[in-house]
Amino acid sequence: MMPQHSPARTRLCQDCDGFPTVAITTGTRTPDGSRQTITVACRTCHGTGRAALTAARIFVAR
Ligand SMILES: [Zn+2]
């Protein structure tokens, strides 16, 4: 039998639930008439959408 390959679980960032970047409408209009948006990256996961590497400490080696 082939050993069961368990896929590495992608842990979503607790802070942003996997939506690390959010475009926010500033309300300001650019000179050409389009809305100006700013993109904010999650501080916890630094825009990766995944839990921080320190989360690996949750798994205790037996
Ligand atoms: Zn995040």
N, CA, C, O and the ligand as a Tripos MOL2 file, in Angstrom:
@<TRIPOS>MOLECULE
protein
  249   247    63     0     0
PROTEIN
NO_CHARGES

@<TRIPOS>ATOM
      1 N           0.8320   -1.2090    0.0000 N.3       1 MET1
      2 CA          0.0000    0.0000    0.0000 C.3       1 MET1
      3 C           0.8610    1.2510    0.0000 C.2       1 MET1
      4 O           1.9250    1.3320    0.6140 O.2       1 MET1
      5 N           0.3510    2.1750   -0.6980 N.am      2 MET2
      6 CA          1.0520    3.4650   -0.7030 C.3       2 MET2
      7 C           0.7360    4.2080    0.5900 C.2       2 MET2
      8 O          -0.4120    4.2530    1.0320 O.2       2 MET2
      9 N           1.7310    4.7650    1.1630 N.am      3 PRO3
     10 CA          1.4570    5.5590    2.3710 C.3       3 PRO3
     11 C           0.5510    6.7350    2.0550 C.2       3 PRO3
     12 O           0.7020    7.4080    1.0350 O.2       3 PRO3
     13 N          -0.3560    6.9550    2.9210 N.am      4 GLN4
     14 CA         -1.3030    8.0560    2.7110 C.3       4 GLN4
     15 C          -0.5670    9.3890    2.7350 C.2       4 GLN4
     16 O           0.1240    9.7490    3.6880 O.2       4 GLN4
     17 N          -0.7540   10.0770    1.6570 N.am      5 HIS5
     18 CA         -0.0990   11.3870    1.6170 C.3       5 HIS5
     19 C          -1.0620   12.4360    2.1430 C.2       5 HIS5
     20 O          -2.0730   12.7460    1.5110 O.2       5 HIS5
     21 N          -0.7450   12.9600    3.2700 N.am      6 SER6
     22 CA         -1.6010   14.0070    3.8210 C.3       6 SER6
     23 C          -1.0920   15.3560    3.3520 C.2       6 SER6
     24 O           0.0450   15.7340    3.6320 O.2       6 SER6
     25 N          -1.9300   16.0700    2.6450 N.am      7 PRO7
     26 CA         -1.5090   17.3870    2.1500 C.3       7 PRO7
     27 C          -1.2470   18.3510    3.2910 C.2       7 PRO7
     28 O          -1.9330   18.3570    4.3140 O.2       7 PRO7
     29 N          -0.2510   19.1440    3.0770 N.am      8 ALA8
     30 CA          0.0580   20.1360    4.1030 C.3       8 ALA8
     31 C          -1.1210   21.0920    4.2300 C.2       8 ALA8
     32 O          -1.5260   21.7490    3.2710 O.2       8 ALA8
     33 N          -1.6350   21.1450    5.3960 N.am      9 ARG9
     34 CA         -2.7790   22.0210    5.6190 C.3       9 ARG9
     35 C          -2.3680   23.4750    5.5620 C.2       9 ARG9
     36 O          -1.4330   23.9200    6.2270 O.2       9 ARG9
     37 N          -3.0920   24.1780    4.7570 N.am     10 THR10
     38 CA         -2.8180   25.6060    4.6910 C.3      10 THR10
     39 C          -3.6020   26.2970    5.7940 C.2      10 THR10
     40 O          -4.8290   26.3940    5.7650 O.2      10 THR10
     41 N          -2.8620   26.7570    6.7340 N.am     11 ARG11
     42 CA         -3.5400   27.4430    7.8380 C.3      11 ARG11
     43 C          -3.7620   28.8910    7.4450 C.2      11 ARG11
     44 O          -2.8330   29.6400    7.1430 O.2      11 ARG11
     45 N          -5.0090   29.2380    7.4650 N.am     12 LEU12
     46 CA         -5.3080   30.6160    7.1220 C.3      12 LEU12
     47 C          -4.9410   31.5330    8.2720 C.2      12 LEU12
     48 O          -5.0190   31.1770    9.4480 O.2      12 LEU12
     49 N          -4.5490   32.6930    7.8890 N.am     13 CYS13
     50 CA         -4.2010   33.6770    8.9030 C.3      13 CYS13
     51 C          -5.4220   33.9830    9.7700 C.2      13 CYS13
     52 O          -6.5070   34.2520    9.2560 O.2      13 CYS13
     53 N          -5.2390   33.9410   11.0460 N.am     14 GLN14
     54 CA         -6.3470   34.1910   11.9660 C.3      14 GLN14
     55 C          -6.8550   35.6280   11.8560 C.2      14 GLN14
     56 O          -8.0010   35.9380   12.1830 O.2      14 GLN14
     57 N          -5.9830   36.4610   11.3980 N.am     15 ASP15
     58 CA         -6.3080   37.8790   11.3940 C.3      15 ASP15
     59 C          -7.1590   38.2850   10.2070 C.2      15 ASP15
     60 O          -8.0510   39.1250   10.3310 O.2      15 ASP15
     61 N          -6.8850   37.6910    9.0610 N.am     16 CYS16
     62 CA         -7.5730   38.1530    7.8570 C.3      16 CYS16
     63 C          -8.3210   37.0310    7.1580 C.2      16 CYS16
     64 O          -8.9400   37.2620    6.1200 O.2      16 CYS16
     65 N          -8.2770   35.8210    7.7010 N.am     17 ASP17
     66 CA         -8.9900   34.6920    7.1160 C.3      17 ASP17
     67 C          -8.6220   34.4450    5.6610 C.2      17 ASP17
     68 O          -9.4680   34.0460    4.8600 O.2      17 ASP17
     69 N          -7.4030   34.6760    5.3310 N.am     18 GLY18
     70 CA         -6.9590   34.3760    3.9760 C.3      18 GLY18
     71 C          -7.1840   35.4910    2.9820 C.2      18 GLY18
     72 O          -6.9980   35.3140    1.7780 O.2      18 GLY18
     73 N          -7.5830   36.6360    3.4890 N.am     19 PHE19
     74 CA         -7.7170   37.7890    2.6100 C.3      19 PHE19
     75 C          -6.7390   38.8670    3.0670 C.2      19 PHE19
     76 O          -7.1200   39.8580    3.6890 O.2      19 PHE19
     77 N          -5.4960   38.6490    2.7480 N.am     20 PRO20
     78 CA         -4.4330   39.4860    3.3060 C.3      20 PRO20
     79 C          -4.4060   40.9010    2.7560 C.2      20 PRO20
     80 O          -3.9450   41.8250    3.4250 O.2      20 PRO20
     81 N          -4.8920   41.0670    1.5590 N.am     21 THR21
     82 CA         -4.8520   42.4060    0.9970 C.3      21 THR21
     83 C          -6.2590   42.9030    0.7430 C.2      21 THR21
     84 O          -7.0810   42.2140    0.1390 O.2      21 THR21
     85 N          -6.5150   44.0780    1.2020 N.am     22 VAL22
     86 CA         -7.8400   44.6660    1.0530 C.3      22 VAL22
     87 C          -7.7070   46.0270    0.3910 C.2      22 VAL22
     88 O          -6.9290   46.8780    0.8210 O.2      22 VAL22
     89 N          -8.4670   46.2040   -0.6410 N.am     23 ALA23
     90 CA         -8.4680   47.5050   -1.3060 C.3      23 ALA23
     91 C          -9.4960   48.4010   -0.6320 C.2      23 ALA23
     92 O         -10.6650   48.0420   -0.4950 O.2      23 ALA23
     93 N          -9.0480   49.5370   -0.2290 N.am     24 ILE24
     94 CA         -9.9300   50.4690    0.4580 C.3      24 ILE24
     95 C         -10.0970   51.7240   -0.3860 C.2      24 ILE24
     96 O          -9.1310   52.3350   -0.8430 O.2      24 ILE24
     97 N         -11.3450   52.0780   -0.5700 N.am     25 THR25
     98 CA        -11.6130   53.2960   -1.3180 C.3      25 THR25
     99 C         -11.4330   54.4940   -0.3930 C.2      25 THR25
    100 O         -12.0830   54.6030    0.6470 O.2      25 THR25
    101 N         -10.5640   55.3600   -0.7840 N.am     26 THR26
    102 CA        -10.2510   56.4870    0.0820 C.3      26 THR26
    103 C         -11.2900   57.5900   -0.0210 C.2      26 THR26
    104 O         -11.3850   58.4570    0.8470 O.2      26 THR26
    105 N         -12.0730   57.5440   -1.1010 N.am     27 GLY27
    106 CA        -13.0400   58.6080   -1.2980 C.3      27 GLY27
    107 C         -12.4640   59.7520   -2.1110 C.2      27 GLY27
    108 O         -13.1600   60.6710   -2.5400 O.2      27 GLY27
    109 N         -11.1890   59.6500   -2.2950 N.am     28 THR28
    110 CA        -10.5250   60.6750   -3.0890 C.3      28 THR28
    111 C         -10.5930   60.3040   -4.5690 C.2      28 THR28
    112 O         -10.4820   59.1370   -4.9450 O.2      28 THR28
    113 N         -10.7700   61.2890   -5.3600 N.am     29 ARG29
    114 CA        -10.7930   61.0430   -6.8020 C.3      29 ARG29
    115 C          -9.4740   61.5030   -7.4060 C.2      29 ARG29
    116 O          -8.9630   62.5900   -7.1360 O.2      29 ARG29
    117 N          -8.9700   60.6270   -8.2200 N.am     30 THR30
    118 CA         -7.7480   61.0130   -8.9220 C.3      30 THR30
    119 C          -8.1040   62.0090  -10.0130 C.2      30 THR30
    120 O          -9.2610   62.0860  -10.4240 O.2      30 THR30
    121 N          -7.1410   62.7620  -10.4810 N.am     31 PRO31
    122 CA         -7.3980   63.7930  -11.5040 C.3      31 PRO31
    123 C          -8.1200   63.2560  -12.7310 C.2      31 PRO31
    124 O          -8.8500   63.9940  -13.3920 O.2      31 PRO31
    125 N          -7.9240   61.9800  -13.0420 N.am     32 ASP32
    126 CA         -8.5950   61.4370  -14.2260 C.3      32 ASP32
    127 C          -9.9880   60.9050  -13.9140 C.2      32 ASP32
    128 O         -10.6430   60.3380  -14.7880 O.2      32 ASP32
    129 N         -10.4470   61.0820  -12.6790 N.am     33 GLY33
    130 CA        -11.8390   60.7720  -12.3560 C.3      33 GLY33
    131 C         -12.0730   59.4080  -11.7490 C.2      33 GLY33
    132 O         -13.1900   59.1000  -11.3330 O.2      33 GLY33
    133 N         -11.0490   58.5910  -11.6900 N.am     34 SER34
    134 CA        -11.2520   57.2700  -11.1120 C.3      34 SER34
    135 C         -11.0500   57.3230   -9.6050 C.2      34 SER34
    136 O         -10.3730   58.2060   -9.0790 O.2      34 SER34
    137 N         -11.6450   56.3710   -8.9380 N.am     35 ARG35
    138 CA        -11.5230   56.3570   -7.4810 C.3      35 ARG35
    139 C         -10.1310   55.8980   -7.0680 C.2      35 ARG35
    140 O          -9.5610   54.9630   -7.6300 O.2      35 ARG35
    141 N          -9.6290   56.5670   -6.1030 N.am     36 GLN36
    142 CA         -8.3160   56.1980   -5.6150 C.3      36 GLN36
    143 C          -8.4690   55.1660   -4.5040 C.2      36 GLN36
    144 O          -9.1770   55.3850   -3.5220 O.2      36 GLN36
    145 N          -7.8010   54.0570   -4.6790 N.am     37 THR37
    146 CA         -7.8550   53.0130   -3.6610 C.3      37 THR37
    147 C          -6.4550   52.7330   -3.1400 C.2      37 THR37
    148 O          -5.4570   52.8800   -3.8440 O.2      37 THR37
    149 N          -6.4250   52.3360   -1.9160 N.am     38 ILE38
    150 CA         -5.1530   51.9280   -1.3490 C.3      38 ILE38
    151 C          -5.2470   50.4520   -0.9670 C.2      38 ILE38
    152 O          -6.2960   49.9810   -0.5270 O.2      38 ILE38
    153 N          -4.1810   49.7560   -1.1340 N.am     39 THR39
    154 CA         -4.1750   48.3410   -0.7890 C.3      39 THR39
    155 C          -3.4400   48.1500    0.5250 C.2      39 THR39
    156 O          -2.2800   48.5330    0.6790 O.2      39 THR39
    157 N          -4.1420   47.5540    1.4550 N.am     40 VAL40
    158 CA         -3.5480   47.3350    2.7640 C.3      40 VAL40
    159 C          -3.2610   45.8530    2.9480 C.2      40 VAL40
    160 O          -4.1450   45.0110    2.7850 O.2      40 VAL40
    161 N          -2.0460   45.5530    3.2820 N.am     41 ALA41
    162 CA         -1.6830   44.1560    3.5200 C.3      41 ALA41
    163 C          -1.7880   43.8560    5.0080 C.2      41 ALA41
    164 O          -1.4810   44.6910    5.8590 O.2      41 ALA41
    165 N          -2.2260   42.6560    5.2870 N.am     42 CYS42
    166 CA         -2.3740   42.2470    6.6770 C.3      42 CYS42
    167 C          -1.0240   42.2760    7.3810 C.2      42 CYS42
    168 O          -0.0170   41.8130    6.8440 O.2      42 CYS42
    169 N          -1.0190   42.8140    8.5620 N.am     43 ARG43
    170 CA          0.2460   42.9200    9.2920 C.3      43 ARG43
    171 C           0.6710   41.5840    9.8790 C.2      43 ARG43
    172 O           1.8590   41.3050   10.0450 O.2      43 ARG43
    173 N          -0.3140   40.7750   10.1850 N.am     44 THR44
    174 CA          0.0120   39.5140   10.8470 C.3      44 THR44
    175 C           0.7360   38.5520    9.9080 C.2      44 THR44
    176 O           1.7400   37.9420   10.2750 O.2      44 THR44
    177 N           0.2100   38.4300    8.6980 N.am     45 CYS45
    178 CA          0.7980   37.4550    7.7730 C.3      45 CYS45
    179 C           1.6000   38.1420    6.6790 C.2      45 CYS45
    180 O           2.1350   37.4810    5.7890 O.2      45 CYS45
    181 N           1.6820   39.4270    6.7410 N.am     46 HIS46
    182 CA          2.4520   40.2080    5.7690 C.3      46 HIS46
    183 C           1.9740   39.9570    4.3450 C.2      46 HIS46
    184 O           2.7750   39.9050    3.4110 O.2      46 HIS46
    185 N           0.6840   39.8050    4.1890 N.am     47 GLY47
    186 CA          0.1220   39.6940    2.8540 C.3      47 GLY47
    187 C           0.1560   38.3010    2.2710 C.2      47 GLY47
    188 O          -0.1750   38.1200    1.0990 O.2      47 GLY47
    189 N           0.5410   37.3180    3.0480 N.am     48 THR48
    190 CA          0.5890   35.9650    2.5120 C.3      48 THR48
    191 C          -0.7430   35.2510    2.6770 C.2      48 THR48
    192 O          -1.0510   34.3290    1.9220 O.2      48 THR48
    193 N          -1.5290   35.6640    3.6510 N.am     49 GLY49
    194 CA         -2.8070   35.0110    3.8770 C.3      49 GLY49
    195 C          -2.6870   33.7260    4.6830 C.2      49 GLY49
    196 O          -3.6840   33.0630    4.9680 O.2      49 GLY49
    197 N          -1.4790   33.3870    5.0420 N.am     50 ARG50
    198 CA         -1.2720   32.1620    5.8070 C.3      50 ARG50
    199 C          -0.7900   32.4950    7.2040 C.2      50 ARG50
    200 O          -0.2710   33.5780    7.4770 O.2      50 ARG50
    201 N          -0.9790   31.5390    8.0570 N.am     51 ALA51
    202 CA         -0.5570   31.7450    9.4300 C.3      51 ALA51
    203 C           0.9500   31.9180    9.4850 C.2      51 ALA51
    204 O           1.6860   31.4280    8.6280 O.2      51 ALA51
    205 N           1.3720   32.6010   10.4770 N.am     52 ALA52
    206 CA          2.7950   32.8540   10.6270 C.3      52 ALA52
    207 C           3.5480   31.5540   10.8640 C.2      52 ALA52
    208 O           2.9860   30.5630   11.3280 O.2      52 ALA52
    209 N           4.8100   31.5840   10.5390 N.am     53 LEU53
    210 CA          5.6280   30.3800   10.6780 C.3      53 LEU53
    211 C           5.6900   29.9160   12.1250 C.2      53 LEU53
    212 O           5.9200   28.7390   12.4020 O.2      53 LEU53
    213 N           5.4870   30.8280   13.0200 N.am     54 THR54
    214 CA          5.5490   30.4610   14.4290 C.3      54 THR54
    215 C           4.4090   29.5230   14.8020 C.2      54 THR54
    216 O           4.4530   28.8610   15.8390 O.2      54 THR54
    217 N           3.3850   29.4720   13.9450 N.am     55 ALA55
    218 CA          2.2540   28.5800   14.2220 C.3      55 ALA55
    219 C           2.6980   27.1300   14.1810 C.2      55 ALA55
    220 O           2.0350   26.2610   14.7470 O.2      55 ALA55
    221 N           3.8270   26.8560   13.5100 N.am     56 ALA56
    222 CA          4.3230   25.4800   13.4230 C.3      56 ALA56
    223 C           4.6670   24.9400   14.8040 C.2      56 ALA56
    224 O           4.7790   23.7300   14.9970 O.2      56 ALA56
    225 N           4.8300   25.8230   15.7340 N.am     57 ARG57
    226 CA          5.1590   25.3840   17.0810 C.3      57 ARG57
    227 C           3.9800   24.6780   17.7450 C.2      57 ARG57
    228 O           4.1260   24.0090   18.7680 O.2      57 ARG57
    229 N           2.8220   24.8450   17.1430 N.am     58 ILE58
    230 CA          1.6450   24.1910   17.6940 C.3      58 ILE58
    231 C           1.8180   22.6710   17.6220 C.2      58 ILE58
    232 O           1.4100   21.9400   18.5240 O.2      58 ILE58
    233 N           2.4330   22.2170   16.5290 N.am     59 PHE59
    234 CA          2.6350   20.7880   16.3620 C.3      59 PHE59
    235 C           3.7920   20.3420   17.2330 C.2      59 PHE59
    236 O           4.9310   20.7730   17.0540 O.2      59 PHE59
    237 N           3.4920   19.4980   18.1500 N.am     60 VAL60
    238 CA          4.5350   19.0410   19.0660 C.3      60 VAL60
    239 C           5.0980   17.7100   18.5570 C.2      60 VAL60
    240 O           4.3650   16.7500   18.3190 O.2      60 VAL60
    241 N           6.3820   17.6870   18.4050 N.am     61 ALA61
    242 CA          7.0280   16.4470   17.9590 C.3      61 ALA61
    243 C           6.9840   15.3980   19.0450 C.2      61 ALA61
    244 O           7.3710   15.6320   20.1900 O.2      61 ALA61
    245 N           6.4970   14.2290   18.6480 N.am     62 ARG62
    246 CA          6.4370   13.1550   19.6640 C.3      62 ARG62
    247 C           7.6950   12.2880   19.5960 C.2      62 ARG62
    248 O           7.8320   11.3370   20.3660 O.2      62 ARG62
    249 ZN         -3.3430   37.9420    7.6560 Zn       63 ZN63
@<TRIPOS>BOND
     1     1     2 1
     2     2     3 1
     3     3     4 2
     4     3     5 am
     5     5     6 1
     6     6     7 1
     7     7     8 2
     8     7     9 am
     9     9    10 1
    10    10    11 1
    11    11    12 2
    12    11    13 am
    13    13    14 1
    14    14    15 1
    15    15    16 2
    16    15    17 am
    17    17    18 1
    18    18    19 1
    19    19    20 2
    20    19    21 am
    21    21    22 1
    22    22    23 1
    23    23    24 2
    24    23    25 am
    25    25    26 1
    26    26    27 1
    27    27    28 2
    28    27    29 am
    29    29    30 1
    30    30    31 1
    31    31    32 2
    32    31    33 am
    33    33    34 1
    34    34    35 1
    35    35    36 2
    36    35    37 am
    37    37    38 1
    38    38    39 1
    39    39    40 2
    40    39    41 am
    41    41    42 1
    42    42    43 1
    43    43    44 2
    44    43    45 am
    45    45    46 1
    46    46    47 1
    47    47    48 2
    48    47    49 am
    49    49    50 1
    50    50    51 1
    51    51    52 2
    52    51    53 am
    53    53    54 1
    54    54    55 1
    55    55    56 2
    56    55    57 am
    57    57    58 1
    58    58    59 1
    59    59    60 2
    60    59    61 am
    61    61    62 1
    62    62    63 1
    63    63    64 2
    64    63    65 am
    65    65    66 1
    66    66    67 1
    67    67    68 2
    68    67    69 am
    69    69    70 1
    70    70    71 1
    71    71    72 2
    72    71    73 am
    73    73    74 1
    74    74    75 1
    75    75    76 2
    76    75    77 am
    77    77    78 1
    78    78    79 1
    79    79    80 2
    80    79    81 am
    81    81    82 1
    82    82    83 1
    83    83    84 2
    84    83    85 am
    85    85    86 1
    86    86    87 1
    87    87    88 2
    88    87    89 am
    89    89    90 1
    90    90    91 1
    91    91    92 2
    92    91    93 am
    93    93    94 1
    94    94    95 1
    95    95    96 2
    96    95    97 am
    97    97    98 1
    98    98    99 1
    99    99   100 2
   100    99   101 am
   101   101   102 1
   102   102   103 1
   103   103   104 2
   104   103   105 am
   105   105   106 1
   106   106   107 1
   107   107   108 2
   108   107   109 am
   109   109   110 1
   110   110   111 1
   111   111   112 2
   112   111   113 am
   113   113   114 1
   114   114   115 1
   115   115   116 2
   116   115   117 am
   117   117   118 1
   118   118   119 1
   119   119   120 2
   120   119   121 am
   121   121   122 1
   122   122   123 1
   123   123   124 2
   124   123   125 am
   125   125   126 1
   126   126   127 1
   127   127   128 2
   128   127   129 am
   129   129   130 1
   130   130   131 1
   131   131   132 2
   132   131   133 am
   133   133   134 1
   134   134   135 1
   135   135   136 2
   136   135   137 am
   137   137   138 1
   138   138   139 1
   139   139   140 2
   140   139   141 am
   141   141   142 1
   142   142   143 1
   143   143   144 2
   144   143   145 am
   145   145   146 1
   146   146   147 1
   147   147   148 2
   148   147   149 am
   149   149   150 1
   150   150   151 1
   151   151   152 2
   152   151   153 am
   153   153   154 1
   154   154   155 1
   155   155   156 2
   156   155   157 am
   157   157   158 1
   158   158   159 1
   159   159   160 2
   160   159   161 am
   161   161   162 1
   162   162   163 1
   163   163   164 2
   164   163   165 am
   165   165   166 1
   166   166   167 1
   167   167   168 2
   168   167   169 am
   169   169   170 1
   170   170   171 1
   171   171   172 2
   172   171   173 am
   173   173   174 1
   174   174   175 1
   175   175   176 2
   176   175   177 am
   177   177   178 1
   178   178   179 1
   179   179   180 2
   180   179   181 am
   181   181   182 1
   182   182   183 1
   183   183   184 2
   184   183   185 am
   185   185   186 1
   186   186   187 1
   187   187   188 2
   188   187   189 am
   189   189   190 1
   190   190   191 1
   191   191   192 2
   192   191   193 am
   193   193   194 1
   194   194   195 1
   195   195   196 2
   196   195   197 am
   197   197   198 1
   198   198   199 1
   199   199   200 2
   200   199   201 am
   201   201   202 1
   202   202   203 1
   203   203   204 2
   204   203   205 am
   205   205   206 1
   206   206   207 1
   207   207   208 2
   208   207   209 am
   209   209   210 1
   210   210   211 1
   211   211   212 2
   212   211   213 am
   213   213   214 1
   214   214   215 1
   215   215   216 2
   216   215   217 am
   217   217   218 1
   218   218   219 1
   219   219   220 2
   220   219   221 am
   221   221   222 1
   222   222   223 1
   223   223   224 2
   224   223   225 am
   225   225   226 1
   226   226   227 1
   227   227   228 2
   228   227   229 am
   229   229   230 1
   230   230   231 1
   231   231   232 2
   232   231   233 am
   233   233   234 1
   234   234   235 1
   235   235   236 2
   236   235   237 am
   237   237   238 1
   238   238   239 1
   239   239   240 2
   240   239   241 am
   241   241   242 1
   242   242   243 1
   243   243   244 2
   244   243   245 am
   245   245   246 1
   246   246   247 1
   247   247   248 2
@<TRIPOS>SUBSTRUCTURE
     1 MET1         2 RESIDUE 1 A MET
     2 MET2         6 RESIDUE 1 A MET
     3 PRO3        10 RESIDUE 1 A PRO
     4 GLN4        14 RESIDUE 1 A GLN
     5 HIS5        18 RESIDUE 1 A HIS
     6 SER6        22 RESIDUE 1 A SER
     7 PRO7        26 RESIDUE 1 A PRO
     8 ALA8        30 RESIDUE 1 A ALA
     9 ARG9        34 RESIDUE 1 A ARG
    10 THR10       38 RESIDUE 1 A THR
    11 ARG11       42 RESIDUE 1 A ARG
    12 LEU12       46 RESIDUE 1 A LEU
    13 CYS13       50 RESIDUE 1 A CYS
    14 GLN14       54 RESIDUE 1 A GLN
    15 ASP15       58 RESIDUE 1 A ASP
    16 CYS16       62 RESIDUE 1 A CYS
    17 ASP17       66 RESIDUE 1 A ASP
    18 GLY18       70 RESIDUE 1 A GLY
    19 PHE19       74 RESIDUE 1 A PHE
    20 PRO20       78 RESIDUE 1 A PRO
    21 THR21       82 RESIDUE 1 A THR
    22 VAL22       86 RESIDUE 1 A VAL
    23 ALA23       90 RESIDUE 1 A ALA
    24 ILE24       94 RESIDUE 1 A ILE
    25 THR25       98 RESIDUE 1 A THR
    26 THR26      102 RESIDUE 1 A THR
    27 GLY27      106 RESIDUE 1 A GLY
    28 THR28      110 RESIDUE 1 A THR
    29 ARG29      114 RESIDUE 1 A ARG
    30 THR30      118 RESIDUE 1 A THR
    31 PRO31      122 RESIDUE 1 A PRO
    32 ASP32      126 RESIDUE 1 A ASP
    33 GLY33      130 RESIDUE 1 A GLY
    34 SER34      134 RESIDUE 1 A SER
    35 ARG35      138 RESIDUE 1 A ARG
    36 GLN36      142 RESIDUE 1 A GLN
    37 THR37      146 RESIDUE 1 A THR
    38 ILE38      150 RESIDUE 1 A ILE
    39 THR39      154 RESIDUE 1 A THR
    40 VAL40      158 RESIDUE 1 A VAL
    41 ALA41      162 RESIDUE 1 A ALA
    42 CYS42      166 RESIDUE 1 A CYS
    43 ARG43      170 RESIDUE 1 A ARG
    44 THR44      174 RESIDUE 1 A THR
    45 CYS45      178 RESIDUE 1 A CYS
    46 HIS46      182 RESIDUE 1 A HIS
    47 GLY47      186 RESIDUE 1 A GLY
    48 THR48      190 RESIDUE 1 A THR
    49 GLY49      194 RESIDUE 1 A GLY
    50 ARG50      198 RESIDUE 1 A ARG
    51 ALA51      202 RESIDUE 1 A ALA
    52 ALA52      206 RESIDUE 1 A ALA
    53 LEU53      210 RESIDUE 1 A LEU
    54 THR54      214 RESIDUE 1 A THR
    55 ALA55      218 RESIDUE 1 A ALA
    56 ALA56      222 RESIDUE 1 A ALA
    57 ARG57      226 RESIDUE 1 A ARG
    58 ILE58      230 RESIDUE 1 A ILE
    59 PHE59      234 RESIDUE 1 A PHE
    60 VAL60      238 RESIDUE 1 A VAL
    61 ALA61      242 RESIDUE 1 A ALA
    62 ARG62      246 RESIDUE 1 A ARG
    63 ZN63       249 GROUP 0 **** ****
